[in-house]
Amino acid sequence: MTTSLSMSTPSIEYAWLLPMLSIFGVAVAGVVVEAFLPRRRRYRTQLVLCGGGLVSALISVVALVGTRGMAVAGAVAVDGPALFVQGAILVVGLMTLLLVAERPSTGGLDGFTPQASAVPGSTAQLEATRARAVQTEVFPLTMFAIGGMMLFPAANDLLTMFVALEVFSLPLYLLCGLARHRRLLSQESSLKYFLLGAFSSAFFLYGAAMLYGYAGTLSLAGIGSAVAAGAGDDSLAWVAMGLVSVGLLFKVGAVPFHSWIPDVYQGAPTLITAFMAAATKIAAFGAMLRIFYVALPGLRDGWRPVLWAVAILTMVAGAVLMVAQTDVKRMLAYSAVAQAGFILIGVCAANGAGISSTLFYLVAYGFATVGAFAVITLVRAVGGEEDTELTRWVGLGRRSPLIGGLFTIFLLALAGIPLTSGFIAKLAVFKAAGEGGALPLVVVGVLASAVAAFVYLRVIIVMYSPALDADGPQILTPGSVTCAVIVVGAAGTVLLGIMPQLLLDVTGSTGMFLLR
């Protein structure tokens, strides 16, 4: 007697996965280019590959609007929030790619080291600098990071989410250590990010294992059903929720898991800092919303008070620590910490308005952040490195009114001043929190916003003060693509401030997460 074993083929739904497949396909192709193509031909080839992949992925996301379903046997969710977050990540990725594409026209002053394997200051590095070598490995690394970020908020089970977390984290660890100037500082930031990131990933994985032990499944919807039914020991679920939250809060830079942000943001190439500050937050908050709203709504009475406390600490600590900063990049790093606290207000709302307001805030923050860091890449010291010391920015707005004006727009948006996207974003999350019964968070948010606004206004005043020393930083003439990035960032910041309803309608129509 013979028996036959049959195995059902899982439903993949390749059409629904096309945005992510496009990005990962380009990333793999980029690795092949690095291995087989002559060095002189790699830059243009990588640029065309990445640009085409990002554009095609964005078109695919737009084409999928309105689609709701599960792919890869339920491992990946395709719904409104996931598609919106993926689209936002792709827009930030395109802006970053344009900044990277400007590198050859800056006279060798691009942000990446010409030879990553060379010891800082060694003969090998000097020879690579003289030869004007171009570090094209950043293209596939960036694409792998974008692909992981797109998968992270769409993952419908904890194992897929963990894989996505590592896929986008590992390339970022490497990219942070590739700064052209301040090589030791850059490598130090990379090592710090790697070590602390590894610990946070371990917490996330341990929490996922405990949730599996509690619910008997890694599916987010399955965990949600088990929690609602009280299928196991609640104390196990509480501990598991805390461990998973540590991994997520580390990625968004919330207090007390924020210590890596100032050093990493300062040491990393500014282009990568812009990419991390915007895209990583978008992806991590998207995943956080999915976990809390799909897997853990039954524990809402437990995680809401904890997130309240984290949001308050994050807003206050970020705003207060900004006051003491004398480096522009470190100031924006602590600004990113404070902004994470404001976004957490939307998560704490625990209602539909909380989802839509959080998504709006992420887009507004992305435009302002990438634009601000793009401006920083143009401010250079005599030796060619970026000049980020605030005292050196005295009179910068007078010497270069256009650059000063654009940077002012981005700072006003981060401060939440009316007629900018930041004002509408803060108003939206505050309104959602009020509807969700989180009025104390709104009060703290308003006070923290006032403290942060003082710091932003101080920078603006410094830029437009009369220069006491004529030997200030030089302003590079931006190329066409850098101009495009800054203009897009400024336009998005202003338009979302004076005509926000279109994006508010889009975020409101994304609907809830798919619960199966």
C-alpha positions in Angstrom: 0.0 0.0 0.0 1.5 3.3 -1.0 0.6 6.8 0.3 1.2 10.0 -1.5 2.0 13.3 0.3 0.5 16.4 -1.2 1.5 20.0 -0.4 -0.7 22.9 -1.2 0.9 25.8 -3.0 0.5 29.1 -1.1 -1.3 31.9 -2.8 1.5 34.4 -3.6 -0.4 37.2 -5.4 2.6 38.5 -7.3 0.7 41.5 -8.7 0.0 42.7 -5.1 3.7 42.3 -4.3 4.9 44.2 -7.4 6.0 47.3 -5.5 8.3 45.4 -3.2 9.4 43.0 -5.9 10.5 45.9 -8.1 12.7 47.3 -5.3 14.2 44.0 -4.2 14.8 43.1 -7.9 16.7 46.3 -8.5 18.7 45.8 -5.3 19.8 42.3 -6.4 20.6 43.7 -9.9 22.7 46.4 -8.3 24.8 43.8 -6.5 25.3 42.0 -9.9 26.4 45.3 -11.4 28.9 45.9 -8.7 30.3 42.4 -9.2 30.6 42.3 -13.0 30.5 45.8 -14.5 33.6 48.0 -14.9 33.9 50.7 -12.3 33.6 53.5 -14.8 30.2 52.3 -15.9 28.7 51.5 -12.6 27.4 54.9 -11.5 25.1 55.6 -14.4 23.9 52.1 -14.5 23.0 52.0 -10.8 21.4 55.4 -11.1 19.2 54.3 -14.0 18.3 51.0 -12.3 17.4 52.6 -8.9 15.4 55.5 -10.5 13.5 53.1 -12.7 12.8 50.7 -9.8 11.5 53.5 -7.5 9.3 55.0 -10.2 7.8 51.7 -11.2 7.2 50.7 -7.6 5.5 54.0 -6.9 3.3 53.5 -10.0 2.4 50.0 -8.8 1.5 51.4 -5.3 -0.9 53.9 -6.9 -2.4 51.2 -9.1 -3.1 49.0 -6.1 -5.1 51.8 -4.3 -8.4 50.3 -3.1 -7.0 46.7 -3.0 -7.5 44.8 0.2 -6.3 41.3 0.8 -3.6 38.9 1.9 -0.5 37.7 0.0 2.1 35.0 0.5 -0.3 32.8 2.5 -1.3 35.7 4.8 2.2 36.8 5.6 1.8 40.2 3.8 -1.2 42.5 4.1 -2.3 44.8 1.3 -4.6 47.5 2.6 -5.0 51.2 2.7 -2.5 52.0 5.5 0.1 49.7 4.1 -0.1 51.2 0.6 0.0 54.7 2.0 3.1 54.1 4.1 4.8 52.4 1.2 4.0 55.3 -1.1 5.5 57.7 1.5 8.6 55.6 1.8 9.1 55.6 -2.0 8.7 59.4 -2.2 11.4 59.8 0.4 13.5 57.2 -1.4 13.2 59.1 -4.6 14.2 62.4 -2.9 17.2 60.6 -1.4 18.2 59.1 -4.7 18.2 62.6 -6.3 20.5 63.9 -3.6 22.9 61.0 -4.2 22.8 61.6 -7.9 24.2 65.1 -7.4 27.5 63.7 -6.1 29.8 64.0 -9.2 29.0 67.6 -9.7 30.2 68.8 -6.3 33.9 68.7 -7.2 34.7 65.6 -5.1 32.9 67.0 -2.1 30.3 64.3 -2.1 29.1 62.8 1.2 30.6 59.3 0.9 34.1 58.1 1.3 35.8 57.1 -1.9 37.0 53.8 -0.4 35.2 52.4 2.6 37.7 49.6 3.3 40.6 52.1 3.6 41.9 53.2 7.0 41.0 56.9 7.6 43.9 59.1 6.6 45.8 56.2 5.0 47.6 56.3 1.7 44.9 54.1 0.1 42.2 56.6 1.0 44.2 59.6 -0.3 44.9 57.8 -3.6 41.2 57.0 -3.9 40.3 60.6 -3.2 42.8 61.9 -5.8 41.4 59.4 -8.3 37.8 60.7 -7.5 36.6 57.2 -7.0 32.8 57.0 -6.5 31.2 54.7 -3.9 28.5 53.0 -6.0 27.7 50.3 -3.4 25.5 52.8 -1.7 22.8 52.3 -4.4 22.0 48.6 -3.8 22.4 49.1 0.0 19.8 51.9 -0.1 17.4 49.8 -2.3 17.6 46.9 0.1 16.8 49.3 3.0 13.8 50.7 1.1 12.5 47.2 0.3 12.7 46.2 4.0 11.0 49.4 5.0 8.2 48.7 2.6 7.7 45.2 3.9 7.9 46.2 7.6 4.5 48.0 7.9 2.8 45.5 5.5 3.9 42.4 7.4 1.0 40.5 8.8 3.0 38.1 11.0 5.8 38.7 13.5 8.3 36.5 11.7 7.9 38.5 8.4 8.1 41.7 10.4 11.3 40.7 12.0 12.9 39.7 8.7 11.8 43.1 7.3 13.3 44.8 10.3 16.7 43.2 9.7 16.6 43.7 5.9 16.3 47.5 6.3 18.5 47.8 9.4 21.7 46.0 8.2 22.2 48.3 5.1 21.7 51.4 7.3 24.4 50.2 9.7 26.8 50.1 6.8 25.7 53.3 5.2 26.2 55.2 8.4 29.9 54.5 8.4 30.6 55.8 4.9 30.9 59.5 5.5 33.7 61.2 3.5 34.8 63.5 6.2 35.1 62.8 9.9 35.7 59.2 9.1 36.3 58.1 12.7 33.1 59.8 13.9 31.2 58.1 11.1 32.5 54.7 11.9 31.8 55.2 15.6 28.2 56.1 14.8 27.9 53.0 12.6 29.2 50.8 15.4 26.9 52.4 18.0 23.9 52.0 15.7 24.8 48.4 15.0 25.3 47.3 18.6 22.2 49.0 20.0 20.2 48.0 17.0 21.2 44.4 17.5 20.0 44.5 21.1 16.7 46.1 20.1 16.2 43.4 17.5 16.8 40.7 20.1 14.1 42.2 22.3 11.7 42.3 19.4 12.4 38.6 18.5 12.2 37.5 22.1 8.8 39.2 22.4 7.6 37.6 19.2 8.6 34.2 20.5 6.7 34.8 23.8 3.6 36.0 21.8 3.8 32.7 19.8 3.9 30.8 23.1 0.9 32.7 24.3 -1.3 32.5 21.1 0.1 29.5 19.3 0.5 31.6 16.1 2.7 34.4 14.7 -0.2 35.9 12.7 -1.1 39.4 14.0 -4.8 38.7 13.6 -4.5 35.3 15.3 -2.7 36.9 18.2 -5.5 39.5 18.4 -8.1 36.8 18.5 -6.2 34.9 21.2 -5.9 38.0 23.3 -9.6 38.7 22.9 -10.5 35.2 23.9 -8.1 35.1 26.9 -6.4 32.0 25.4 -3.4 32.1 27.7 -1.7 33.6 30.7 -2.2 37.4 30.4 1.1 38.1 32.2 2.9 36.4 29.3 1.1 38.6 26.8 2.0 41.7 28.8 5.7 40.9 29.0 5.8 39.9 25.3 4.0 43.2 24.4 6.7 45.1 26.3 9.6 43.4 24.6 8.1 43.9 21.1 7.5 47.5 21.9 11.2 48.0 22.9 12.2 47.1 19.4 9.7 49.4 17.8 10.4 52.4 20.1 14.1 52.1 19.4 13.5 52.4 15.7 11.3 55.5 16.1 13.8 57.0 18.6 11.5 57.3 21.6 12.8 58.0 25.1 14.4 56.0 26.8 15.6 54.3 23.6 16.9 57.5 21.9 20.5 57.7 23.0 21.8 56.5 19.6 20.1 59.2 17.5 22.3 62.3 18.2 25.6 60.5 17.6 24.4 58.5 14.5 22.6 61.5 12.9 25.8 63.6 13.4 28.3 61.0 12.2 26.4 59.5 9.3 26.6 61.1 5.8 23.9 63.8 5.8 22.1 62.2 2.9 21.8 59.0 4.9 20.8 61.0 8.0 17.9 62.5 6.0 16.9 59.1 4.7 17.0 57.5 8.1 15.2 60.4 9.9 12.3 60.3 7.5 11.9 56.8 6.0 12.8 54.8 9.1 10.2 56.7 11.2 7.6 56.2 8.5 8.2 52.5 8.3 8.5 51.9 12.1 5.3 53.9 13.0 3.4 52.0 10.2 4.5 48.7 11.8 3.7 50.0 15.3 0.2 51.0 14.3 -0.4 47.5 12.7 0.8 45.7 15.8 -1.1 47.7 18.3 -4.3 48.0 16.3 -4.4 44.4 14.8 -2.5 42.2 17.3 -3.0 44.0 20.6 -6.3 45.9 20.7 -7.4 43.6 23.5 -4.5 44.9 25.6 -5.3 48.6 24.9 -6.0 49.4 28.6 -2.4 48.3 29.2 -0.4 49.7 26.4 -2.1 53.1 26.2 -0.9 54.2 29.6 2.6 53.0 28.8 2.6 54.8 25.5 1.3 57.9 27.2 4.3 57.9 29.5 6.7 57.3 26.7 5.1 60.0 24.5 5.4 62.6 27.4 9.0 61.7 28.1 9.9 61.8 24.5 8.3 65.2 23.8 9.7 66.8 26.9 13.2 65.3 26.7 13.6 66.0 23.0 12.4 69.6 23.3 14.5 70.3 26.4 17.7 68.7 25.1 17.4 70.7 21.8 18.0 73.9 23.8 21.6 72.9 24.7 22.7 71.9 21.2 25.3 74.0 19.3 25.5 71.7 16.2 22.7 71.9 13.7 22.6 68.2 12.9 22.5 67.3 16.6 19.8 69.9 17.1 17.7 68.2 14.3 18.5 64.8 15.9 16.9 65.9 19.2 14.1 67.5 17.1 13.5 64.0 15.6 13.2 62.6 19.1 10.6 65.3 20.0 8.7 64.7 16.7 8.5 61.0 17.6 6.7 62.0 20.8 4.2 64.1 18.9 3.5 61.2 16.5 3.0 58.9 19.4 0.1 61.1 20.4 -1.7 59.9 17.3 -0.9 56.3 18.1 -2.2 56.7 21.7 -5.5 58.0 20.3 -6.4 54.4 19.5 -9.1 55.4 17.0 -9.6 55.8 13.3 -8.7 59.5 13.6 -5.4 58.5 15.2 -4.4 56.4 12.2 -5.2 59.1 9.7 -3.6 61.9 11.7 -0.4 59.8 12.3 -0.1 59.1 8.5 -0.5 62.8 7.7 2.1 63.7 10.3 4.6 61.2 8.8 4.3 62.7 5.3 4.6 66.3 6.6 7.6 65.3 8.7 9.2 63.5 5.8 9.1 66.5 3.5 10.4 69.0 6.1 13.1 66.7 7.3 14.6 65.7 4.0 14.4 69.3 2.8 16.2 70.6 6.0 19.1 68.0 5.7 19.4 68.7 1.9 20.1 72.4 2.8 22.7 71.3 5.3 24.6 69.5 2.6 25.2 72.8 0.8 26.8 74.6 3.8 30.5 73.8 3.7 33.7 74.7 5.6 36.9 75.7 3.8 38.2 72.1 3.8 35.0 70.8 2.0 33.3 69.2 4.9 29.8 70.3 6.0 29.9 73.1 8.5 27.2 72.4 11.1 28.4 74.5 14.0 25.6 76.9 14.8 27.9 79.8 15.6 29.3 79.5 12.1 25.8 80.1 10.6 25.6 83.7 11.8 24.5 85.8 8.9 24.0 82.8 6.6 20.5 84.0 5.7 21.9 87.4 4.8 24.7 86.0 2.6 22.3 83.5 0.9 18.7 84.7 1.2 17.3 81.8 -0.8 19.0 79.0 1.1 18.2 80.8 4.4 14.6 81.3 3.4 14.1 77.6 2.5 15.8 76.4 5.7 13.5 78.8 7.6 10.4 77.2 6.0 11.5 73.7 7.1 12.3 74.9 10.7 8.9 76.7 10.9 7.2 73.5 9.8 9.0 71.4 12.4 8.0 74.0 15.0 4.3 73.7 14.0 3.8 77.4 12.9 0.5 78.1 11.1 0.5 78.0 7.3 3.0 75.1 7.3 2.4 71.3 7.2 3.7 70.9 10.8 0.9 73.0 12.2 -1.8 71.0 10.5 -0.1 67.7 11.5 0.1 68.7 15.1 -3.5 69.9 15.1 -4.6 66.6 13.6 -2.9 64.4 16.2 -4.0 66.7 19.0 -7.6 66.6 17.8 -7.5 62.8 17.5 -6.0 62.5 21.0 -8.8 64.7 22.4 -11.4 62.5 20.8 -9.7 59.5 22.2 -9.7 60.9 25.8 -6.0 61.8 25.9 -6.3 65.5 26.7 -3.3 65.4 29.1 -1.1 64.4 26.2 -2.4 67.4 24.2 -1.5 69.8 27.0 2.1 68.4 27.3 2.4 68.4 23.5 1.5 72.1 23.3 4.0 73.0 26.0 6.8 70.9 24.4 6.0 72.5 21.1 6.5 75.9 22.6 9.9 74.9 24.0 11.0 73.4 20.6 9.7 76.4 18.8 12.1 78.6 20.8 15.1 76.5 19.5 13.9 76.7 15.9 13.4 80.4 16.1 16.8 80.8 17.7 18.4 79.2 14.7 16.5 81.5 12.4 17.6 84.5 14.4 21.2 83.4 14.2 21.0 83.0 10.4 19.7 86.5 9.9 21.9 88.2 12.5 24.7 90.5 11.2 27.8 88.5 10.8 30.7 89.5 13.1 33.2 87.6 11.1 33.4 87.6 7.3 35.1 84.2 7.3 31.8 82.2 7.4 30.9 78.9 5.7 30.6 78.8 1.9 27.3 77.9 0.3 27.7 75.5 -2.6 25.7 76.2 -5.7 23.2 73.4 -5.8 22.8 71.4 -8.9 19.5 70.9 -10.6 18.5 67.7 -8.8 19.4 69.0 -5.4 17.3 72.1 -6.2 14.5 69.8 -7.2 14.6 68.0 -3.8 14.7 71.2 -1.8 11.9 72.7 -3.9 9.7 69.6 -3.6 10.3 69.5 0.2 9.4 73.2 0.5 6.4 72.9 -1.8 5.1 69.9 0.1 5.6 71.8 3.4 3.8 74.9 2.3 1.0 73.2 0.3 0.1 70.9 3.1 0.0 73.9 5.4 -2.4 76.0 3.2 -4.3 73.2 1.4 -4.1 70.1 3.6 -7.6 68.8 2.8 -6.5 66.7 -0.1 -4.0 64.6 1.9 -6.3 64.6 4.9 -9.0 63.1 2.6 -6.5 60.5 1.4 -5.4 59.5 4.9 -9.0 59.4 6.0 -10.0 57.1 3.2 -7.2 54.6 3.8 -9.5 52.8 6.2 -8.6 50.5 9.0 -6.1 47.7 8.9 -7.1 44.3 7.5 -8.0 42.1 10.4 -7.5 38.6 9.1 
